[in-house]
């Protein structure tokens, strides 16, 4: 278990990374957290558990971090298309929970990965914060299909 001071430092580092991000970078961070939670949910299902917490967190991040932030007036057709993908993802997450299907979780990961990669390409890279220790941004998420 990490010492209390190390956990406090990590929390401050995470907060600083989010506060210093532009909107594109925040979207990338939201996607990364969604992938983290969906992977945990998939592993839970594969081991016979329910994965309630990671499913709930992934669902909330899609609902509040992606879907609720769409600009339908300024985004036009792109916002409508992203909305359809996010709504589909929410339905599939619920379906995966009900049917205990890791395959459905993987389908959501497979559909969201190209969107994440597009946001990663659009976000400025010179100040891209990473909430992971010592990893380059995007490296572990390029393998979300695994």
BALO-709858 format. One record per atom (N, C-alpha, C): residue number from 0; x, z, y; chain. Coordinates in steps of 0.02 Angstrom, whole numbers. Atoms other than C-alpha are relative to their C-alpha. Layout:
REM residues N
<node n="NUM" c1="X" c3="Z" c2="Y" chain="A"/>
...
END
This chain:
REM residues 146
<node n="0" c1="42" c3="0" c2="-59" chain="A"/>
<node n="0" c1="0" c3="0" c2="0" chain="A"/>
<node n="0" c1="44" c3="0" c2="62" chain="A"/>
<node n="1" c1="-40" c3="5" c2="-60" chain="A"/>
<node n="1" c1="67" c3="-45" c2="172" chain="A"/>
<node n="1" c1="-8" c3="62" c2="44" chain="A"/>
<node n="2" c1="5" c3="-57" c2="-45" chain="A"/>
<node n="2" c1="109" c3="93" c2="294" chain="A"/>
<node n="2" c1="-50" c3="-13" c2="56" chain="A"/>
<node n="3" c1="51" c3="5" c2="-52" chain="A"/>
<node n="3" c1="-19" c3="129" c2="429" chain="A"/>
<node n="3" c1="25" c3="-41" c2="60" chain="A"/>
<node n="4" c1="-27" c3="36" c2="-58" chain="A"/>
<node n="4" c1="96" c3="62" c2="567" chain="A"/>
<node n="4" c1="5" c3="-75" c2="-14" chain="A"/>
<node n="5" c1="-4" c3="72" c2="17" chain="A"/>
<node n="5" c1="121" c3="-103" c2="474" chain="A"/>
<node n="5" c1="-68" c3="-32" c2="4" chain="A"/>
<node n="6" c1="68" c3="27" c2="-4" chain="A"/>
<node n="6" c1="-67" c3="-127" c2="458" chain="A"/>
<node n="6" c1="-22" c3="-7" c2="73" chain="A"/>
<node n="7" c1="18" c3="3" c2="-71" chain="A"/>
<node n="7" c1="-90" c3="-89" c2="643" chain="A"/>
<node n="7" c1="34" c3="-59" c2="34" chain="A"/>
<node n="8" c1="-37" c3="57" c2="-29" chain="A"/>
<node n="8" c1="45" c3="-215" c2="689" chain="A"/>
<node n="8" c1="-31" c3="-66" c2="-23" chain="A"/>
<node n="9" c1="31" c3="61" c2="25" chain="A"/>
<node n="9" c1="-34" c3="-347" c2="578" chain="A"/>
<node n="9" c1="-65" c3="-14" c2="35" chain="A"/>
<node n="10" c1="64" c3="9" c2="-35" chain="A"/>
<node n="10" c1="-203" c3="-319" c2="660" chain="A"/>
<node n="10" c1="12" c3="-24" c2="71" chain="A"/>
<node n="11" c1="-16" c3="21" c2="-68" chain="A"/>
<node n="11" c1="-125" c3="-337" c2="833" chain="A"/>
<node n="11" c1="25" c3="-72" c2="0" chain="A"/>
<node n="12" c1="-26" c3="68" c2="5" chain="A"/>
<node n="12" c1="-32" c3="-494" c2="779" chain="A"/>
<node n="12" c1="-57" c3="-50" c2="-10" chain="A"/>
<node n="13" c1="57" c3="44" c2="12" chain="A"/>
<node n="13" c1="-194" c3="-571" c2="714" chain="A"/>
<node n="13" c1="-41" c3="-8" c2="63" chain="A"/>
<node n="14" c1="39" c3="2" c2="-60" chain="A"/>
<node n="14" c1="-288" c3="-527" c2="872" chain="A"/>
<node n="14" c1="34" c3="-42" c2="53" chain="A"/>
<node n="15" c1="-38" c3="39" c2="-49" chain="A"/>
<node n="15" c1="-150" c3="-600" c2="981" chain="A"/>
<node n="15" c1="-3" c3="-74" c2="-17" chain="A"/>
<node n="16" c1="3" c3="70" c2="20" chain="A"/>
<node n="16" c1="-152" c3="-762" c2="881" chain="A"/>
<node n="16" c1="-67" c3="-31" c2="18" chain="A"/>
<node n="17" c1="66" c3="26" c2="-16" chain="A"/>
<node n="17" c1="-339" c3="-782" c2="906" chain="A"/>
<node n="17" c1="-9" c3="-5" c2="76" chain="A"/>
<node n="18" c1="7" c3="1" c2="-73" chain="A"/>
<node n="18" c1="-334" c3="-737" c2="1091" chain="A"/>
<node n="18" c1="40" c3="-55" c2="32" chain="A"/>
<node n="19" c1="-43" c3="51" c2="-29" chain="A"/>
<node n="19" c1="-195" c3="-863" c2="1122" chain="A"/>
<node n="19" c1="-17" c3="-70" c2="-22" chain="A"/>
<node n="20" c1="17" c3="65" c2="28" chain="A"/>
<node n="20" c1="-283" c3="-1007" c2="1036" chain="A"/>
<node n="20" c1="-48" c3="-38" c2="45" chain="A"/>
<node n="21" c1="49" c3="42" c2="-34" chain="A"/>
<node n="21" c1="-375" c3="-1153" c2="1112" chain="A"/>
<node n="21" c1="-57" c3="-13" c2="-49" chain="A"/>
<node n="22" c1="57" c3="9" c2="45" chain="A"/>
<node n="22" c1="-544" c3="-1206" c2="1039" chain="A"/>
<node n="22" c1="17" c3="-38" c2="-65" chain="A"/>
<node n="23" c1="-20" c3="36" c2="61" chain="A"/>
<node n="23" c1="-466" c3="-1331" c2="917" chain="A"/>
<node n="23" c1="38" c3="43" c2="-48" chain="A"/>
<node n="24" c1="-38" c3="-46" c2="43" chain="A"/>
<node n="24" c1="-346" c3="-1201" c2="852" chain="A"/>
<node n="24" c1="-46" c3="52" c2="-31" chain="A"/>
<node n="25" c1="48" c3="-48" c2="28" chain="A"/>
<node n="25" c1="-489" c3="-1078" c2="830" chain="A"/>
<node n="25" c1="-39" c3="-30" c2="-58" chain="A"/>
<node n="26" c1="36" c3="33" c2="54" chain="A"/>
<node n="26" c1="-584" c3="-1204" c2="725" chain="A"/>
<node n="26" c1="44" c3="-3" c2="-62" chain="A"/>
<node n="27" c1="-47" c3="2" c2="56" chain="A"/>
<node n="27" c1="-429" c3="-1225" c2="616" chain="A"/>
<node n="27" c1="3" c3="69" c2="-33" chain="A"/>
<node n="28" c1="-3" c3="-68" c2="28" chain="A"/>
<node n="28" c1="-418" c3="-1036" c2="595" chain="A"/>
<node n="28" c1="-64" c3="18" c2="-38" chain="A"/>
<node n="29" c1="64" c3="-14" c2="34" chain="A"/>
<node n="29" c1="-603" c3="-1026" c2="549" chain="A"/>
<node n="29" c1="0" c3="-36" c2="-67" chain="A"/>
<node n="30" c1="-3" c3="36" c2="64" chain="A"/>
<node n="30" c1="-580" c3="-1161" c2="417" chain="A"/>
<node n="30" c1="46" c3="36" c2="-50" chain="A"/>
<node n="31" c1="-47" c3="-34" c2="45" chain="A"/>
<node n="31" c1="-429" c3="-1069" c2="346" chain="A"/>
<node n="31" c1="-31" c3="63" c2="-30" chain="A"/>
<node n="32" c1="33" c3="-60" c2="26" chain="A"/>
<node n="32" c1="-528" c3="-908" c2="331" chain="A"/>
<node n="32" c1="-56" c3="-19" c2="-49" chain="A"/>
<node n="33" c1="52" c3="23" c2="46" chain="A"/>
<node n="33" c1="-673" c3="-1003" c2="250" chain="A"/>
<node n="33" c1="32" c3="-18" c2="-67" chain="A"/>
<node n="34" c1="-34" c3="18" c2="62" chain="A"/>
<node n="34" c1="-552" c3="-1075" c2="122" chain="A"/>
<node n="34" c1="23" c3="62" c2="-38" chain="A"/>
<node n="35" c1="-21" c3="-62" c2="32" chain="A"/>
<node n="35" c1="-480" c3="-902" c2="89" chain="A"/>
<node n="35" c1="-58" c3="33" c2="-37" chain="A"/>
<node n="36" c1="58" c3="-34" c2="30" chain="A"/>
<node n="36" c1="-652" c3="-829" c2="56" chain="A"/>
<node n="36" c1="-31" c3="-41" c2="-57" chain="A"/>
<node n="37" c1="28" c3="41" c2="54" chain="A"/>
<node n="37" c1="-714" c3="-976" c2="-47" chain="A"/>
<node n="37" c1="44" c3="2" c2="-63" chain="A"/>
<node n="38" c1="-45" c3="-6" c2="58" chain="A"/>
<node n="38" c1="-559" c3="-967" c2="-157" chain="A"/>
<node n="38" c1="-9" c3="66" c2="-35" chain="A"/>
<node n="39" c1="12" c3="-65" c2="30" chain="A"/>
<node n="39" c1="-588" c3="-782" c2="-183" chain="A"/>
<node n="39" c1="-67" c3="2" c2="-37" chain="A"/>
<node n="40" c1="65" c3="3" c2="32" chain="A"/>
<node n="40" c1="-771" c3="-814" c2="-223" chain="A"/>
<node n="40" c1="3" c3="-40" c2="-65" chain="A"/>
<node n="41" c1="-7" c3="41" c2="61" chain="A"/>
<node n="41" c1="-724" c3="-950" c2="-348" chain="A"/>
<node n="41" c1="35" c3="40" c2="-55" chain="A"/>
<node n="42" c1="-36" c3="-41" c2="49" chain="A"/>
<node n="42" c1="-599" c3="-835" c2="-434" chain="A"/>
<node n="42" c1="-45" c3="55" c2="-28" chain="A"/>
<node n="43" c1="46" c3="-53" c2="22" chain="A"/>
<node n="43" c1="-730" c3="-697" c2="-441" chain="A"/>
<node n="43" c1="-49" c3="-28" c2="-51" chain="A"/>
<node n="44" c1="47" c3="30" c2="48" chain="A"/>
<node n="44" c1="-854" c3="-813" c2="-526" chain="A"/>
<node n="44" c1="35" c3="-17" c2="-66" chain="A"/>
<node n="45" c1="-37" c3="17" c2="60" chain="A"/>
<node n="45" c1="-722" c3="-873" c2="-647" chain="A"/>
<node n="45" c1="17" c3="60" c2="-43" chain="A"/>
<node n="46" c1="-15" c3="-61" c2="39" chain="A"/>
<node n="46" c1="-684" c3="-694" c2="-697" chain="A"/>
<node n="46" c1="-63" c3="40" c2="-18" chain="A"/>
<node n="47" c1="63" c3="-33" c2="19" chain="A"/>
<node n="47" c1="-868" c3="-650" c2="-720" chain="A"/>
<node n="47" c1="-29" c3="47" c2="51" chain="A"/>
<node n="48" c1="25" c3="-42" c2="-54" chain="A"/>
<node n="48" c1="-891" c3="-557" c2="-556" chain="A"/>
<node n="48" c1="-48" c3="-40" c2="44" chain="A"/>
<node n="49" c1="47" c3="34" c2="-44" chain="A"/>
<node n="49" c1="-1018" c3="-596" c2="-421" chain="A"/>
<node n="49" c1="32" c3="-27" c2="64" chain="A"/>
<node n="50" c1="-33" c3="23" c2="-60" chain="A"/>
<node n="50" c1="-901" c3="-615" c2="-273" chain="A"/>
<node n="50" c1="-43" c3="4" c2="62" chain="A"/>
<node n="51" c1="48" c3="-6" c2="-55" chain="A"/>
<node n="51" c1="-1032" c3="-553" c2="-151" chain="A"/>
<node n="51" c1="34" c3="-1" c2="68" chain="A"/>
<node n="52" c1="-32" c3="-5" c2="-66" chain="A"/>
<node n="52" c1="-914" c3="-509" c2="-9" chain="A"/>
<node n="52" c1="32" c3="-66" c2="22" chain="A"/>
<node n="53" c1="-28" c3="63" c2="-23" chain="A"/>
<node n="53" c1="-813" c3="-671" c2="-6" chain="A"/>
<node n="53" c1="-52" c3="-55" c2="12" chain="A"/>
<node n="54" c1="54" c3="48" c2="-12" chain="A"/>
<node n="54" c1="-971" c3="-776" c2="-22" chain="A"/>
<node n="54" c1="-33" c3="13" c2="67" chain="A"/>
<node n="55" c1="33" c3="-18" c2="-63" chain="A"/>
<node n="55" c1="-1052" c3="-681" c2="121" chain="A"/>
<node n="55" c1="44" c3="-17" c2="60" chain="A"/>
<node n="56" c1="-46" c3="14" c2="-55" chain="A"/>
<node n="56" c1="-898" c3="-697" c2="231" chain="A"/>
<node n="56" c1="7" c3="-75" c2="12" chain="A"/>
<node n="57" c1="-5" c3="72" c2="-8" chain="A"/>
<node n="57" c1="-880" c3="-884" c2="197" chain="A"/>
<node n="57" c1="-64" c3="-28" c2="32" chain="A"/>
<node n="58" c1="64" c3="21" c2="-27" chain="A"/>
<node n="58" c1="-1065" c3="-910" c2="232" chain="A"/>
<node n="58" c1="-5" c3="16" c2="74" chain="A"/>
<node n="59" c1="4" c3="-21" c2="-70" chain="A"/>
<node n="59" c1="-1056" c3="-812" c2="395" chain="A"/>
<node n="59" c1="48" c3="-41" c2="44" chain="A"/>
<node n="60" c1="-47" c3="39" c2="-39" chain="A"/>
<node n="60" c1="-901" c3="-906" c2="453" chain="A"/>
<node n="60" c1="-25" c3="-72" c2="12" chain="A"/>
<node n="61" c1="28" c3="67" c2="-9" chain="A"/>
<node n="61" c1="-984" c3="-1074" c2="423" chain="A"/>
<node n="61" c1="-58" c3="2" c2="49" chain="A"/>
<node n="62" c1="60" c3="-7" c2="-42" chain="A"/>
<node n="62" c1="-1146" c3="-1016" c2="504" chain="A"/>
<node n="62" c1="17" c3="15" c2="73" chain="A"/>
<node n="63" c1="-13" c3="-24" c2="-68" chain="A"/>
<node n="63" c1="-1073" c3="-926" c2="655" chain="A"/>
<node n="63" c1="63" c3="-30" c2="31" chain="A"/>
<node n="64" c1="-63" c3="25" c2="-27" chain="A"/>
<node n="64" c1="-899" c3="-1001" c2="671" chain="A"/>
<node n="64" c1="3" c3="-76" c2="7" chain="A"/>
<node n="65" c1="-1" c3="73" c2="-4" chain="A"/>
<node n="65" c1="-936" c3="-1185" c2="643" chain="A"/>
<node n="65" c1="-67" c3="-28" c2="24" chain="A"/>
<node n="66" c1="66" c3="29" c2="-15" chain="A"/>
<node n="66" c1="-1122" c3="-1226" c2="645" chain="A"/>
<node n="66" c1="-26" c3="21" c2="68" chain="A"/>
<node n="67" c1="28" c3="-25" c2="-63" chain="A"/>
<node n="67" c1="-1172" c3="-1115" c2="792" chain="A"/>
<node n="67" c1="39" c3="-24" c2="61" chain="A"/>
<node n="68" c1="-42" c3="21" c2="-56" chain="A"/>
<node n="68" c1="-1030" c3="-1185" c2="899" chain="A"/>
<node n="68" c1="-4" c3="-75" c2="14" chain="A"/>
<node n="69" c1="4" c3="72" c2="-12" chain="A"/>
<node n="69" c1="-1078" c3="-1368" c2="887" chain="A"/>
<node n="69" c1="-34" c3="-15" c2="66" chain="A"/>
<node n="70" c1="28" c3="22" c2="-64" chain="A"/>
<node n="70" c1="-1114" c3="-1454" c2="1053" chain="A"/>
<node n="70" c1="-39" c3="-64" c2="-13" chain="A"/>
<node n="71" c1="41" c3="57" c2="17" chain="A"/>
<node n="71" c1="-1259" c3="-1568" c2="1012" chain="A"/>
<node n="71" c1="-7" c3="-49" c2="58" chain="A"/>
<node n="72" c1="6" c3="44" c2="-58" chain="A"/>
<node n="72" c1="-1272" c3="-1636" c2="1190" chain="A"/>
<node n="72" c1="64" c3="-41" c2="10" chain="A"/>
<node n="73" c1="-63" c3="35" c2="-11" chain="A"/>
<node n="73" c1="-1088" c3="-1678" c2="1211" chain="A"/>
<node n="73" c1="28" c3="-34" c2="-62" chain="A"/>
<node n="74" c1="-28" c3="25" c2="62" chain="A"/>
<node n="74" c1="-1049" c3="-1711" c2="1028" chain="A"/>
<node n="74" c1="-39" c3="-58" c2="-31" chain="A"/>
<node n="75" c1="40" c3="56" c2="24" chain="A"/>
<node n="75" c1="-1191" c3="-1832" c2="992" chain="A"/>
<node n="75" c1="-3" c3="-6" c2="-75" chain="A"/>
<node n="76" c1="5" c3="16" c2="71" chain="A"/>
<node n="76" c1="-1183" c3="-1914" c2="822" chain="A"/>
<node n="76" c1="50" c3="40" c2="-42" chain="A"/>
<node n="77" c1="-50" c3="-39" c2="37" chain="A"/>
<node n="77" c1="-1024" c3="-1822" c2="771" chain="A"/>
<node n="77" c1="-26" c3="71" c2="-12" chain="A"/>
<node n="78" c1="27" c3="-67" c2="8" chain="A"/>
<node n="78" c1="-1106" c3="-1653" c2="802" chain="A"/>
<node n="78" c1="-57" c3="0" c2="-51" chain="A"/>
<node n="79" c1="55" c3="5" c2="49" chain="A"/>
<node n="79" c1="-1259" c3="-1709" c2="703" chain="A"/>
<node n="79" c1="27" c3="-6" c2="-71" chain="A"/>
<node n="80" c1="-30" c3="9" c2="66" chain="A"/>
<node n="80" c1="-1150" c3="-1764" c2="558" chain="A"/>
<node n="80" c1="33" c3="64" c2="-25" chain="A"/>
<node n="81" c1="-31" c3="-63" c2="18" chain="A"/>
<node n="81" c1="-1049" c3="-1603" c2="559" chain="A"/>
<node n="81" c1="-53" c3="52" c2="-17" chain="A"/>
<node n="82" c1="55" c3="-46" c2="14" chain="A"/>
<node n="82" c1="-1211" c3="-1505" c2="565" chain="A"/>
<node n="82" c1="-28" c3="-11" c2="-70" chain="A"/>
<node n="83" c1="26" c3="15" c2="67" chain="A"/>
<node n="83" c1="-1273" c3="-1594" c2="409" chain="A"/>
<node n="83" c1="49" c3="24" c2="-54" chain="A"/>
<node n="84" c1="-49" c3="-23" c2="49" chain="A"/>
<node n="84" c1="-1110" c3="-1556" c2="317" chain="A"/>
<node n="84" c1="0" c3="77" c2="-4" chain="A"/>
<node n="85" c1="-1" c3="-73" c2="0" chain="A"/>
<node n="85" c1="-1111" c3="-1373" c2="370" chain="A"/>
<node n="85" c1="-64" c3="28" c2="-33" chain="A"/>
<node n="86" c1="63" c3="-23" c2="31" chain="A"/>
<node n="86" c1="-1296" c3="-1352" c2="321" chain="A"/>
<node n="86" c1="3" c3="-11" c2="-75" chain="A"/>
<node n="87" c1="-8" c3="14" c2="71" chain="A"/>
<node n="87" c1="-1259" c3="-1433" c2="153" chain="A"/>
<node n="87" c1="46" c3="53" c2="-32" chain="A"/>
<node n="88" c1="-48" c3="-50" c2="25" chain="A"/>
<node n="88" c1="-1110" c3="-1314" c2="130" chain="A"/>
<node n="88" c1="-34" c3="68" c2="-9" chain="A"/>
<node n="89" c1="36" c3="-63" c2="4" chain="A"/>
<node n="89" c1="-1221" c3="-1164" c2="165" chain="A"/>
<node n="89" c1="-47" c3="1" c2="-60" chain="A"/>
<node n="90" c1="45" c3="4" c2="57" chain="A"/>
<node n="90" c1="-1349" c3="-1221" c2="37" chain="A"/>
<node n="90" c1="39" c3="2" c2="-66" chain="A"/>
<node n="91" c1="-41" c3="1" c2="61" chain="A"/>
<node n="91" c1="-1213" c3="-1254" c2="-93" chain="A"/>
<node n="91" c1="31" c3="68" c2="-15" chain="A"/>
<node n="92" c1="-27" c3="-67" c2="10" chain="A"/>
<node n="92" c1="-1136" c3="-1083" c2="-66" chain="A"/>
<node n="92" c1="-53" c3="45" c2="-30" chain="A"/>
<node n="93" c1="55" c3="-40" c2="28" chain="A"/>
<node n="93" c1="-1304" c3="-1002" c2="-97" chain="A"/>
<node n="93" c1="-15" c3="-21" c2="-72" chain="A"/>
<node n="94" c1="13" c3="25" c2="68" chain="A"/>
<node n="94" c1="-1332" c3="-1112" c2="-249" chain="A"/>
<node n="94" c1="55" c3="23" c2="-48" chain="A"/>
<node n="95" c1="-56" c3="-21" c2="42" chain="A"/>
<node n="95" c1="-1159" c3="-1069" c2="-317" chain="A"/>
<node n="95" c1="-7" c3="74" c2="-18" chain="A"/>
<node n="96" c1="10" c3="-72" c2="14" chain="A"/>
<node n="96" c1="-1198" c3="-884" c2="-302" chain="A"/>
<node n="96" c1="-56" c3="10" c2="-51" chain="A"/>
<node n="97" c1="57" c3="-8" c2="45" chain="A"/>
<node n="97" c1="-1366" c3="-902" c2="-388" chain="A"/>
<node n="97" c1="15" c3="-24" c2="-71" chain="A"/>
<node n="98" c1="-14" c3="29" c2="66" chain="A"/>
<node n="98" c1="-1301" c3="-1010" c2="-530" chain="A"/>
<node n="98" c1="67" c3="22" c2="-28" chain="A"/>
<node n="99" c1="-67" c3="-23" c2="19" chain="A"/>
<node n="99" c1="-1130" c3="-925" c2="-538" chain="A"/>
<node n="99" c1="44" c3="-59" c2="-19" chain="A"/>
<node n="100" c1="-35" c3="62" c2="14" chain="A"/>
<node n="100" c1="-1049" c3="-1096" c2="-527" chain="A"/>
<node n="100" c1="63" c3="-7" c2="42" chain="A"/>
<node n="101" c1="-61" c3="12" c2="-37" chain="A"/>
<node n="101" c1="-865" c3="-1105" c2="-478" chain="A"/>
<node n="101" c1="8" c3="-75" c2="18" chain="A"/>
<node n="102" c1="-4" c3="73" c2="-14" chain="A"/>
<node n="102" c1="-885" c3="-1296" c2="-485" chain="A"/>
<node n="102" c1="-33" c3="-16" c2="67" chain="A"/>
<node n="103" c1="33" c3="12" c2="-65" chain="A"/>
<node n="103" c1="-1006" c3="-1291" c2="-338" chain="A"/>
<node n="103" c1="42" c3="25" c2="57" chain="A"/>
<node n="104" c1="-45" c3="-26" c2="-52" chain="A"/>
<node n="104" c1="-884" c3="-1185" c2="-240" chain="A"/>
<node n="104" c1="55" c3="-52" c2="12" chain="A"/>
<node n="105" c1="-53" c3="51" c2="-6" chain="A"/>
<node n="105" c1="-750" c3="-1316" c2="-276" chain="A"/>
<node n="105" c1="-26" c3="-61" c2="37" chain="A"/>
<node n="106" c1="29" c3="57" c2="-36" chain="A"/>
<node n="106" c1="-867" c3="-1453" c2="-214" chain="A"/>
<node n="106" c1="-1" c3="13" c2="75" chain="A"/>
<node n="107" c1="-1" c3="-17" c2="-71" chain="A"/>
<node n="107" c1="-884" c3="-1362" c2="-48" chain="A"/>
<node n="107" c1="71" c3="-4" c2="27" chain="A"/>
<node n="108" c1="-70" c3="5" c2="-21" chain="A"/>
<node n="108" c1="-695" c3="-1344" c2="-37" chain="A"/>
<node n="108" c1="21" c3="-73" c2="8" chain="A"/>
<node n="109" c1="-19" c3="71" c2="-1" chain="A"/>
<node n="109" c1="-674" c3="-1529" c2="-75" chain="A"/>
<node n="109" c1="-30" c3="-37" c2="60" chain="A"/>
<node n="110" c1="34" c3="33" c2="-56" chain="A"/>
<node n="110" c1="-798" c3="-1580" c2="60" chain="A"/>
<node n="110" c1="29" c3="25" c2="67" chain="A"/>
<node n="111" c1="-25" c3="-28" c2="-63" chain="A"/>
<node n="111" c1="-729" c3="-1463" c2="194" chain="A"/>
<node n="111" c1="74" c3="-16" c2="13" chain="A"/>
<node n="112" c1="-72" c3="12" c2="-8" chain="A"/>
<node n="112" c1="-545" c3="-1504" c2="163" chain="A"/>
<node n="112" c1="16" c3="-58" c2="47" chain="A"/>
<node n="113" c1="-17" c3="54" c2="-47" chain="A"/>
<node n="113" c1="-544" c3="-1675" c2="251" chain="A"/>
<node n="113" c1="-18" c3="17" c2="73" chain="A"/>
<node n="114" c1="18" c3="-21" c2="-68" chain="A"/>
<node n="114" c1="-633" c3="-1598" c2="402" chain="A"/>
<node n="114" c1="53" c3="47" c2="28" chain="A"/>
<node n="115" c1="-54" c3="-45" c2="-20" chain="A"/>
<node n="115" c1="-503" c3="-1460" c2="408" chain="A"/>
<node n="115" c1="63" c3="-40" c2="18" chain="A"/>
<node n="116" c1="-60" c3="41" c2="-13" chain="A"/>
<node n="116" c1="-363" c3="-1588" c2="398" chain="A"/>
<node n="116" c1="-6" c3="-38" c2="66" chain="A"/>
<node n="117" c1="11" c3="35" c2="-64" chain="A"/>
<node n="117" c1="-440" c3="-1685" c2="542" chain="A"/>
<node n="117" c1="8" c3="47" c2="59" chain="A"/>
<node n="118" c1="-8" c3="-49" c2="-54" chain="A"/>
<node n="118" c1="-452" c3="-1529" c2="650" chain="A"/>
<node n="118" c1="73" c3="21" c2="6" chain="A"/>
<node n="119" c1="-70" c3="-18" c2="-1" chain="A"/>
<node n="119" c1="-274" c3="-1484" c2="602" chain="A"/>
<node n="119" c1="41" c3="-53" c2="37" chain="A"/>
<node n="120" c1="-35" c3="55" c2="-34" chain="A"/>
<node n="120" c1="-216" c3="-1656" c2="662" chain="A"/>
<node n="120" c1="-15" c3="-1" c2="75" chain="A"/>
<node n="121" c1="20" c3="2" c2="-70" chain="A"/>
<node n="121" c1="-312" c3="-1637" c2="826" chain="A"/>
<node n="121" c1="24" c3="61" c2="40" chain="A"/>
<node n="122" c1="-20" c3="-61" c2="-36" chain="A"/>
<node n="122" c1="-259" c3="-1458" c2="869" chain="A"/>
<node n="122" c1="72" c3="-6" c2="23" chain="A"/>
<node n="123" c1="-70" c3="1" c2="-24" chain="A"/>
<node n="123" c1="-103" c3="-1443" c2="977" chain="A"/>
<node n="123" c1="44" c3="40" c2="-47" chain="A"/>
<node n="124" c1="-43" c3="-32" c2="49" chain="A"/>
<node n="124" c1="41" c3="-1400" c2="862" chain="A"/>
<node n="124" c1="54" c3="43" c2="32" chain="A"/>
<node n="125" c1="-55" c3="-37" c2="-31" chain="A"/>
<node n="125" c1="165" c3="-1330" c2="988" chain="A"/>
<node n="125" c1="-14" c3="75" c2="6" chain="A"/>
<node n="126" c1="15" c3="-71" c2="-6" chain="A"/>
<node n="126" c1="73" c3="-1164" c2="1005" chain="A"/>
<node n="126" c1="-49" c3="22" c2="-54" chain="A"/>
<node n="127" c1="47" c3="-15" c2="54" chain="A"/>
<node n="127" c1="-25" c3="-1164" c2="842" chain="A"/>
<node n="127" c1="17" c3="67" c2="-32" chain="A"/>
<node n="128" c1="-15" c3="-64" c2="31" chain="A"/>
<node n="128" c1="-35" c3="-982" c2="788" chain="A"/>
<node n="128" c1="-18" c3="-2" c2="-74" chain="A"/>
<node n="129" c1="16" c3="-6" c2="71" chain="A"/>
<node n="129" c1="-35" c3="-937" c2="606" chain="A"/>
<node n="129" c1="-10" c3="74" c2="-15" chain="A"/>
<node n="130" c1="13" c3="-69" c2="18" chain="A"/>
<node n="130" c1="-112" c3="-779" c2="538" chain="A"/>
<node n="130" c1="32" c3="17" c2="-67" chain="A"/>
<node n="131" c1="-34" c3="-13" c2="63" chain="A"/>
<node n="131" c1="-11" c3="-797" c2="378" chain="A"/>
<node n="131" c1="73" c3="14" c2="13" chain="A"/>
<node n="132" c1="-70" c3="-18" c2="-8" chain="A"/>
<node n="132" c1="161" c3="-720" c2="361" chain="A"/>
<node n="132" c1="46" c3="-56" c2="-24" chain="A"/>
<node n="133" c1="-53" c3="46" c2="18" chain="A"/>
<node n="133" c1="298" c3="-851" c2="364" chain="A"/>
<node n="133" c1="-21" c3="-66" c2="-30" chain="A"/>
<node n="134" c1="21" c3="64" c2="28" chain="A"/>
<node n="134" c1="192" c3="-999" c2="308" chain="A"/>
<node n="134" c1="-11" c3="-50" c2="56" chain="A"/>
<node n="135" c1="14" c3="51" c2="-49" chain="A"/>
<node n="135" c1="182" c3="-1163" c2="400" chain="A"/>
<node n="135" c1="-75" c3="-13" c2="1" chain="A"/>
<node n="136" c1="73" c3="10" c2="-6" chain="A"/>
<node n="136" c1="7" c3="-1200" c2="465" chain="A"/>
<node n="136" c1="-23" c3="-56" c2="-44" chain="A"/>
<node n="137" c1="31" c3="51" c2="41" chain="A"/>
<node n="137" c1="-98" c3="-1293" c2="341" chain="A"/>
<node n="137" c1="30" c3="-11" c2="-68" chain="A"/>
<node n="138" c1="-32" c3="14" c2="64" chain="A"/>
<node n="138" c1="24" c3="-1294" c2="195" chain="A"/>
<node n="138" c1="-41" c3="23" c2="-59" chain="A"/>
<node n="139" c1="37" c3="-20" c2="60" chain="A"/>
<node n="139" c1="-78" c3="-1189" c2="74" chain="A"/>
<node n="139" c1="-70" c3="-29" c2="-4" chain="A"/>
<node n="140" c1="68" c3="25" c2="-2" chain="A"/>
<node n="140" c1="-241" c3="-1267" c2="128" chain="A"/>
<node n="140" c1="-4" c3="-73" c2="-19" chain="A"/>
<node n="141" c1="-1" c3="69" c2="23" chain="A"/>
<node n="141" c1="-188" c3="-1443" c2="88" chain="A"/>
<node n="141" c1="-13" c3="-2" c2="-75" chain="A"/>
<node n="142" c1="11" c3="-4" c2="72" chain="A"/>
<node n="142" c1="-204" c3="-1382" c2="-92" chain="A"/>
<node n="142" c1="-66" c3="36" c2="-15" chain="A"/>
<node n="143" c1="64" c3="-36" c2="10" chain="A"/>
<node n="143" c1="-381" c3="-1311" c2="-70" chain="A"/>
<node n="143" c1="-38" c3="-29" c2="-59" chain="A"/>
<node n="144" c1="36" c3="31" c2="56" chain="A"/>
<node n="144" c1="-440" c3="-1432" c2="-203" chain="A"/>
<node n="144" c1="24" c3="28" c2="-67" chain="A"/>
<node n="145" c1="-26" c3="-28" c2="62" chain="A"/>
<node n="145" c1="-337" c3="-1336" c2="-331" chain="A"/>
<node n="145" c1="-32" c3="65" c2="-18" chain="A"/>
END
